[in-house]
Amino acid sequence: MWGCGAVAPGRGSFLFGSLPGERVTLDPVHFDGIVDLARRIRPGVDETDHRAFATTVWEEFLDPLRRDGVTVLEPLGEKRRGAVDVQSVALQEEPFPTRHGLDSGTINPTTFKNGIVLDVAQAAMSAVPSDLGLHRARTVVATVHANDVTVDVGGDDWLLDDDGFARRRILQAPRVDRFEQHVVHVLALYLAESHHALTQADVVEDLLVLDGPLYPKGLLEWRGRDARLEDLLVEDTRPRDVAANYLRLVERFVEREVPLIGFVKSPTTRTITRAVRSKTGNAPWVDDAALFRGLLERRDGGERRTDELTFTNWFLSRGGADRVFSTAGDALGLDRRLDQAAYETAFFVVYDPRTDLLFRVETPRAFARDPDLRDRIRRQVLQGVAIERGPPPCVEKADELARISREEKATLQEALERAFESEREREYDEKRWGIDAGEY
């Protein structure tokens, strides 16, 4: 929303898109000046050239894609792009009779004046068709960071609540002198998600869809992000125990022969763009999603076609965070009970031109080895996206169950202030914008 106000003497009033009572600060001359600045920024090539380059990458680089002597991407089966009519796929029979979704939401990292940094996550599982008893179940994790060694966070046992439907636990985060908010957020989020998935695994009969990646990428990306975070993965058992839960989850579902997938709403991987840039010196896309969007978007007469969903074949990925649990990685030294290749991440991407959104769907290689199963998963995802114009229904429902609203966050943070007898550390942006400055 844009607006212009604070009109100088002699100028006419100009309000552009402002809401009643909203303070507006841009004078028309400044508004036009910003647009003029943007016009001066001229890319060396236009989007047509980018799409042509994307086609070159597709045809010449991905079968397989290698970087530093490692195959970081390779097709599973034939490399191809496909399309399905939105209306037709929405009306098809469900490939999986029941679908379960799982998500974890947090209150966002909160710092208190007594030195405690805390985040609280709750995980929930949805079912389609609905299962109200399952929807009631929750796993709640409070992760606490305290530099004061005298702070007692209590035991680390799981406690039962809500007549046994809820499980909760406090986890003391490793002590760090930086990234405290990031550490408590990541550990709370992924411990709640993975523990709830393991606890409820036997309820799933046909398909489990994680709302997000297959593995805890926010944790695995500590490698290469900062030496202090990288040291935690080597020296501290707590982050490795959380990562191990995801290996156990894959093993449980492989043993039960029930497919497990991750639905990534906002993929930000850069495996392809980085490899292409290292080979050619240029890759004009922000990330791999932008590259795939250029490959999957189709136009007629300059207008985007919106009648069909488009998608790629499945790929195996060993780049970025996917490397850790691949045959090229060391799995953080964790025990892998299946053959190493079984844990590798296989994925395809689907593009919805109606919303101009691209999604990435991941599954362990153990399931992706079966061409028929790959096809069933793809058809199930395409049908869900076609119906919802976004994530499939089981993912949307899990997100609703696990989400902690802004009002609930504020109320809970106030209750925590009373419990700690210490106020939150507040930042100016909260006063200025009325937002939680630490929101993730």
N, C-alpha and C positions, 0 to 999 in steps of 0.2 A: 504494500500500500504506500503510495507516494502522496506527498502534500507540500504545498508551498504557502508560507505565511510570513509574519513579521514584515508586512509590506512597507517599503520605504516611502517617505513623503513624495507625493506627486505621481506614485504608481497606482495602477488599479489593483483592486483585490483579486487574488487568484488562488483558488483552492482546487486541487486536483486529487480526487479520490480520497479525501480525508473523511474520517468518521466524526459524527457529532461529539463534541467535547475533546477531540483529539488535537494535541498540540502539533502544529505543522511549522516547519522551519526553513523549507527551501523556497527561495524567491524564484520567479520564472526565469530570470537571467541565469541563476545558478543551475537550475534544472536543465536548461538548454546547454549550458556549458559542460555539464557532465556528459550529456549525449554527444556533444562535439568531441570531447576527449576520447570517447569510445570509438568514434569514427576514425580517429587518427591511428588507432591500433589495427593494423591491417595484416592478417596472416599471409604468409608467403604463397599459400595455395588455398583454394576454396574447398567446400565440403565434397564436391564432386571428385576432386583429386584425392581427398582422404578416402572416399569410398573405393576408388580405383586401387589405391595403395593397400587398403584392407583386403581387397580381392586378391592382390598379389601375395599378401601374407598368407591368406587362406590356401591358395593354390600351391605355393612354393616353400612354405616354412613349417607347416604343422604336421608333417607326416614322415618322420617325427620332428619335434623341435628340440634342439640340443643347446646347452649352454655350459661352458667350462667342462666339457667332456661328459656331462650327465644328460640323459634324455629326460627333459622336464615335462614334456607333453607328447602324447601319442594317441592316435585314434583307436577306439575299440570298434572293430569292424570297419565298414566303409565310411570314409570321410564324406559327409554330405550335409546339405541344408534341406529342410523340409518345411511344408506349410499345410495347415488344416483349416477348413472352413469353421469359423467361430460357432455358427449355429449348429452345424452338424455334430461337431465334437461335444458340444454341451448336451446334446440329446442322446449320446451313446450310453450304453449300459456301463455301470461302474466296473472296472477291472478288478477292484478289491471290494468285497461285500461290506467290510467295516474298515474305517480309517480312524486312527488315533493321532492326535497332535500333542506336542509338549512345548511349553515355553516357560521362561523364568523372567521375572521383572524385579526391579530394585527401587529403593527410595532415592538412590543416588548417594555418592559418598558425602558424608557430613563430618565436618571438623568442629570439635568443641573446644572451649577455652581452657579446659583442664588437660588438653593434649591428646585426647582420644579422637581417633578417626574411625568412623564406622559406616558400613553399608549393610543393608538388610535386603535379602532377596527371597522371593517366594516363587516356587515352581508349581505348576498345575498341568494336568493332562486332560485333554478333551476326547470325546468319542463321537463319531458320526456313524450310525444313529446315536442319540444322546444316552448317557449313563449318568444320572444325577448323583449317585453315590461316588462314582469316580471323580466327577467334577468337584465334589466337596473336598476331596483329599488334597492336602498341601504339604510341601516341604519348605520349611523356613530356615534360613541360615543368616545369622548375624556375624559378620567378620569385623574384628576389632584390631586396630593398630594402636599401640601405646609405647612411646619411647621410655616411659617411666617403668622401670623393672619391677616396681612394687605393685603395679596394677594387677589385680586378680580378676580374670575373666571367667572364673569358675571352671567346672569340668568340661570335657569335650564329648560327653555322652549325648546320644540322641534322646530327647524327651518326647513323650506322647501328649497330645492335647486334643480337644474337640472330640471326645469319645473315641480316640484312636485314629481319627481321620487325618490328623495333622502331626507331623514330626518336625521338631525344631532343635537347633544346635547353635552354640557359639563356637566360632573358630578364631583363635588368636593368629593374626597375620604375622609373617616374619617381619622383624624390625628392619626398616630401611630409613635412610636419611633423605630420600627423595622418592617420588612416585607413590607416596602413601595412599592417596585417594585411588589411584589406578589399581594398586595391589588389592585393597579391600574390595573394590568393585568387581574385579575379575574373579577373585576367589569365591566371593559370595554368590555371584551369578552362576558360575560353572559348577560349584559344589551342589547348589540347590538343584540345578537342572539335571546333572548326572545322577545324583542320589535318587531323585524322584523317578527318573527313567528306570533305574535299576530296581527300585522298590515296586513299581507298577508294571514291570516288563511282562509278567505272565498274563496280565489282563489283555494284552494286545494279541489278536488272533491273525490279522491279515497284513497290516501295514502300520508302521510308526513314522510320523513325520516330525522331525525336530524343527522348531521355528528358529532357523539360523543354520550355521555350518554343522557338518557332521562331527567335527572335532573342535576343541576349545581354542580357536585361532587367536583370540585375545591373549591367551596364556602362552601358546606356542610361539607367538611372535616376540616374546621376551628375548629370544635368541636374535642377536643382531640389532636390537633396539637400544640397549644400554648394558654396559658391562656389569653393573650392579644387579640388574634384573636377570641377566644371564647367569650370574653366580648363584642366584636363588634356585634356579632349576638344577644346579649341580649340588649345592650344599644343603638344601632344605627339603625335607620329605613332603611338606604340606602341598606345595604346588604340584609335585610329581604324583602324590596320591590322588589329587583331583584329575590330573591327566589320565592316570591309570583307570579311573572309573569309565572313561570312554572306550578304552581297550576292552574292559570287561563287558561293556554294553554291546560292542560289536560281537564279541565271542558268544554272549548269551543269545543274541538274535540269530547268529549263524547256526548255533546248536539247535535252536528251535525252528530253523528254516522259515523265519518270519522276516521279511525285508524291513530295513531301517534306512531312512533317507533324511537328508537335511535340506530345507528349503530356504535359500538365502535371498532375502528381499532386496538387499542393496549390496551386490557383490563389488568388492574393491581390489580383487587380486590384480597383480601386475606381472605375472609370470611371462606372458607372451610379449607384452610391450617392452619389458626390460631386455628380454632375449633378442627381440628384433632390433632394438636400439643398439645393443652391443654388436650386432652384426652389420647394420646398415648406417649407424650414426643418427638415425631418425626414426621416431615413432610418435606421430602427432596426437595420440590419444592419451587421455588422463590415466586410464586404466584399461584392463581387458574388457570390461563391460562396454566401454565406449567403442572399442574395436568391434565387438560382436554386434552392437547396435547398428553400426555402419554396414555390417554384413547381412543383417537380417531385416533391416527396414527396406520396404519396397515402395516405389513411387510410380504413379501413372500421370504423365503430364505435369510433373512437378508436385502433385498432391500425394500425400502418404495414403497408401491403401490400408484400410482398417477392417477388411472382411475376413482376414485369415491371421491366425497365430503362426509365427514362424519359429523354427528351432534348429539346433544342430544335432549331429550325432553325439555319442558319448566319447569322452576323452579320459585318459589316465593322466593324473597330474602328480608331478614330483617336485614342483617348484614352490618357493616361498614356504609358508607354514605347512603345506602339504608334504614337504620333504621329510618332516620329522618322523611320521609313521609310514613312510614308504620304504621300498627296498634300498633306497639311497641314504636313508636316515638311520639314526641309532635309537629312536623311540625313547629318548631320554634315559636309556639304560633300563627301561621297564621290561618286565617279562611279557613276551608275546607267545600265547599258547597255540595259535594257529600258524600256518606258514606265513612268513613276513609279507608276501605279496597280497594276502587276503585283506590286509588293513589299508592298502593304498586307496586313495580317493579317486573315484570315477565321477565324472560330472557331465551334464549337458546344460545348455542354456536355452531359455524360451523367451521370446519377445512378444509383448502385447502392444500392437500399434495403436489400439484405442486409447491407451494411457501413456504410450511412449516409455514403458517400463520394461526392464529386462531382469529376469530372475535366473539364478543358478541352482541346479538341483544336484545334490551329491549323494553317493552311496558307496559303501565299501566294495572293493574289487571282488570280494567273495560273492556278492550278489550280482555284480555287473558282468561276471563271467558268462552268465546265462543270457543269450540273446532274447529269448522269449520273455524273461523277467524284466530285462531292460525295456522292452517294448511296452509291457504292462505298466511299468512305473511311469514311462513317458506319457502314455495315454491317460493315466489317472491324473497326472499333474496338468496336462493340457485341458482336460475336462474341467478340473477345479478352477483353473485360471480363466477359462472361457466363461464359466458361470459367474464368478465373483469379480471379474475385472481386476484381479489381484491374487493374493495368496489363496490356496484352496480352503474350503470351509473348516476343516479340522484345525488348520493353522490359525485362521482368524478367531475361532472359538477359544483355542488355547491362549492366544494373545489376550483376549478379553478376560479370561479367568485369572491369568497371572499378573495383568497390569495393575499397578498401584497408581491411582489417579493423583493429579497435582494436589487436590484438596486433601486426600488421604496422606500424601507425603508430608504436607505442611502440619497436619494434625499429629502425625506420628513423631515428627521431629520436635514438636513442642512437648510431647509426652516424654521423649528421651531427654530433653533439657531438664525436666523435673526429676526424672529418674537419676540422672547424673549430678543433679544440683549444679549444673554448669550450662551456660548459654552457648549457643552455636557461634562460631566465628562467621560473621556476615561480611559480604563484599558489597562494594558500592553499586555494582550492577543490579543487585536485588532491589535496592531502593530506586535506582534509576529506571529500570525496565520492569520491575515487578516479577522477576524470574529467579529461578534457582541457578546461580552462576555456575554451579558444579554439575549441572544436568548432563547426563550421558545419553 
